[in-house]
Amino acid sequence: MAEKIYNVLFLCTGNSARSVMSEAILNSIGRGRFKAFSAGSHPVGMVNPRTIELLKKRSHRVDKLSSKSWSVFEEPDSPRMDMIITVCDKAAGEICPVWPGKPVTAHWGFEDPAAFLGSPEKTAAKFEEVYRQIMTRMRLLVALRVDQLDHLALQTELRAIGKSTHDVDA
């Protein structure tokens, strides 16, 4: 029997940096066990060019990335989510749609590199820093034996990952 593929939706406000990085990273390292998506409550309509540049530099696919509303995933023919993870504090505080199937939810807050004000070098460094933080949490997610966890245990594990501050080389 084929192993289940877990659909994971990363939510942010603008859907231009953190949630998009999360989508690309998990799709890249998820070993076929995860299918990641991203969306925003108030999408800016385009992926931040620095996000695209960084993801390309790190050999992630960027051809299907876009900035879109979370309402896309409320449609009857949308993929059913197993996990929904907010990656910005603003989105975590918003009233989210009621997702079909009662997916596991968690919050993994990251600083918004797109809002960082500084020199081009410092801005690039901020994008790299956030990328490393996201990569760390994605590696922890991929290491989970999701198929062996019930709903509550998975939610507990995802929320614990969200509190992780350990950084690994990405």
C-alpha positions as CSV (number, residue, x, y, z in Angstrom):
1,M,0.0,0.0,0.0
2,A,1.3,3.5,-0.9
3,E,2.4,5.7,1.9
4,K,0.0,8.6,2.6
5,I,1.0,12.0,1.3
6,Y,0.3,14.8,3.8
7,N,-0.9,18.1,2.5
8,V,0.5,21.1,4.4
9,L,-0.7,24.7,4.0
10,F,1.6,27.5,5.2
11,L,-0.3,30.7,5.9
12,C,1.0,34.2,6.1
13,T,-0.5,37.6,5.6
14,G,1.1,38.7,2.3
15,N,2.2,35.3,1.0
16,S,5.4,36.7,-0.5
17,A,8.3,35.4,1.6
18,R,8.0,33.1,4.7
19,S,5.0,31.0,3.6
20,V,6.5,30.7,0.1
21,M,9.9,29.6,1.4
22,S,8.1,27.1,3.6
23,E,6.2,25.7,0.6
24,A,9.3,25.4,-1.5
25,I,11.5,23.9,1.2
26,L,9.0,21.2,2.3
27,N,8.3,20.3,-1.3
28,S,12.0,19.9,-1.8
29,I,13.0,17.9,1.3
30,G,9.7,16.2,2.1
31,R,10.8,12.9,0.6
32,G,7.5,12.6,-1.3
33,R,5.6,12.3,2.0
34,F,4.5,15.9,2.0
35,K,2.8,18.2,-0.5
36,A,3.2,21.8,0.6
37,F,1.1,24.8,-0.4
38,S,1.1,28.4,0.7
39,A,-1.4,31.3,0.8
40,G,-2.1,34.6,2.5
41,S,-5.0,36.3,4.2
42,H,-4.1,39.5,2.3
43,P,-1.8,38.3,-0.5
44,V,0.4,41.0,-2.1
45,G,0.0,39.3,-5.5
46,M,3.6,38.5,-6.2
47,V,6.4,36.5,-4.6
48,N,9.1,38.8,-3.2
49,P,12.0,38.8,-5.8
50,R,14.5,38.2,-2.9
51,T,12.6,35.1,-2.0
52,I,12.8,33.8,-5.5
53,E,16.5,34.6,-5.8
54,L,17.3,32.9,-2.5
55,L,15.3,29.8,-3.3
56,K,16.9,29.5,-6.7
57,K,20.4,29.9,-5.1
58,R,19.5,27.0,-2.8
59,S,18.3,24.8,-5.7
60,H,14.6,24.9,-4.9
61,R,12.0,24.9,-7.6
62,V,10.3,28.2,-8.0
63,D,8.3,27.8,-11.3
64,K,5.0,27.1,-9.5
65,L,5.3,29.5,-6.7
66,S,2.7,32.4,-6.5
67,S,1.2,34.8,-4.0
68,K,-2.5,33.8,-3.6
69,S,-5.4,34.1,-1.1
70,W,-6.2,31.3,1.3
71,S,-9.7,31.4,-0.2
72,V,-8.3,29.3,-3.1
73,F,-8.1,26.4,-0.6
74,E,-11.7,26.8,0.5
75,E,-13.1,25.6,-2.9
76,P,-14.8,22.2,-3.0
77,D,-12.2,20.8,-5.4
78,S,-9.2,22.1,-3.4
79,P,-6.8,19.7,-1.9
80,R,-7.8,18.6,1.6
81,M,-5.2,19.8,4.1
82,D,-3.8,17.6,6.9
83,M,-1.8,20.4,8.5
84,I,-2.2,24.2,8.5
85,I,0.7,26.2,9.8
86,T,0.8,29.9,10.2
87,V,4.2,31.4,9.8
88,C,3.6,35.0,10.8
89,D,2.1,36.4,14.0
90,K,-0.4,38.6,12.1
91,A,-2.0,35.6,10.3
92,A,-2.0,33.6,13.5
93,G,-4.2,36.2,15.1
94,E,-6.7,36.5,12.3
95,I,-9.9,34.6,12.0
96,C,-9.2,31.7,9.7
97,P,-11.7,29.8,7.5
98,V,-13.1,26.6,8.8
99,W,-11.0,24.0,7.0
100,P,-12.7,20.7,5.9
101,G,-11.5,17.6,7.7
102,K,-10.3,19.4,10.8
103,P,-6.6,19.6,10.0
104,V,-4.0,19.9,12.7
105,T,-3.0,23.5,13.2
106,A,0.2,25.1,14.6
107,H,1.9,28.4,14.6
108,W,5.6,28.8,13.6
109,G,6.4,32.5,13.9
110,F,9.2,33.9,11.8
111,E,10.3,37.5,11.4
112,D,9.2,39.0,8.0
113,P,12.4,39.5,5.9
114,A,10.3,41.4,3.3
115,A,9.6,44.1,5.9
116,F,13.2,44.4,7.0
117,L,14.7,47.8,6.3
118,G,18.5,47.9,5.7
119,S,21.2,47.8,3.2
120,P,21.0,45.3,0.3
121,E,23.6,43.2,2.1
122,K,21.8,43.3,5.5
123,T,18.5,42.5,3.8
124,A,20.0,39.5,2.0
125,A,21.4,38.4,5.3
126,K,17.9,38.7,6.9
127,F,16.4,36.5,4.2
128,E,19.2,33.9,4.7
129,E,18.6,34.0,8.5
130,V,14.8,33.3,8.1
131,Y,15.5,30.7,5.4
132,R,17.8,28.8,7.9
133,Q,15.1,29.0,10.6
134,I,12.4,27.7,8.3
135,M,14.8,24.9,7.1
136,T,15.4,23.8,10.7
137,R,11.7,23.5,11.4
138,M,11.1,21.7,8.1
139,R,13.8,19.1,8.9
140,L,12.1,18.5,12.3
141,L,8.7,18.1,10.5
142,V,10.2,15.6,8.0
143,A,11.8,13.6,10.8
144,L,8.4,13.1,12.5
145,R,6.7,9.7,12.1
146,V,3.4,11.4,11.2
147,D,1.8,8.1,10.3
148,Q,2.3,6.9,13.9
149,L,0.8,9.9,15.6
150,D,-2.9,10.5,16.4
151,H,-4.4,14.0,15.8
152,L,-3.6,15.3,19.3
153,A,-0.1,14.0,19.4
154,L,0.7,15.4,15.9
155,Q,-0.7,18.8,17.0
156,T,1.5,18.7,20.1
157,E,4.6,17.8,18.0
158,L,3.9,20.6,15.4
159,R,3.4,23.2,18.1
160,A,6.6,22.1,19.8
161,I,8.5,22.5,16.5
162,G,7.1,26.0,16.4
163,K,8.8,26.8,19.6
164,S,12.1,25.4,18.5
165,T,14.9,28.0,18.3
166,H,17.7,25.6,17.5
167,D,19.4,26.6,14.1
168,V,21.1,24.1,11.8
169,D,23.3,24.7,8.8
170,A,21.0,24.9,5.8
